[in-house]
């Protein structure tokens, strides 16, 4: 799969559709950008996790799987590749190579973007469609029902997120690669260092509430937040204390006092619910 280095994707990521809503990309005809020759390579992600790859009309089969946490696994030609969410809209589907600043670019065949067969042309299209048409030279206030003082704001010059007041004054400096709205006095943020994201939480005065030491994190739900260190997930409280050990292969936010987790033992993935003390609710294998 041909991949390219691109600086435009991090700039427009806030406009992307979600990867976990599978209908956003499943059962569409995605043409892989390839600058080297005139071959037409089409990827079709089927709803049954089958991947159809058509090279000039000759079809080969592979597999794909959404792993959660904006990760996509693709298996083809006896090789397995891990990708992260790059960007997704009705025209463009971009996957980021895990651990690298490289991207695979797909175009929707039904939309058929005319005269776009070079990375430079595609970057120009994305910049014109998103950055120029969505200029935020003036502070872009995103109103929130729970906080009318701090508004999330992206600075296109610094390429960073921060927070401004209703008057446009900067209240928290633009220093985050991505930031989220404040909920109950804390906001999830992350910074990118050497192409790796580090997540944590800040308070409304801009001070760090939970250090940015996690490889992934989600917003707090029922007082606990999902975090990942390395390959494993667990839960912390708003003090940054580990409440449920970081031992799971996957984990989801708490709802109604319980959370779904997955753990692999002897090549079998067990899926079950836990309570806020980490006690198992039920247990059943879901994948061999």
Helices and strands as residue ranges (DSSP letters): H 9-12, G 13-15, G 22-24, E 30-32, E 41-45, E 50-55, E 58-68, E 71-76, E 79-88, E 92-97, E 103-108, H 119-126, I 127-132, E 151-155, E 160-164, E 170-176, E 178-179, E 186-193, E 196-203, E 208-214, E 216-217, E 225-229, E 232-236, E 242-248, E 250-251, E 259-265, E 268-274, E 284-287
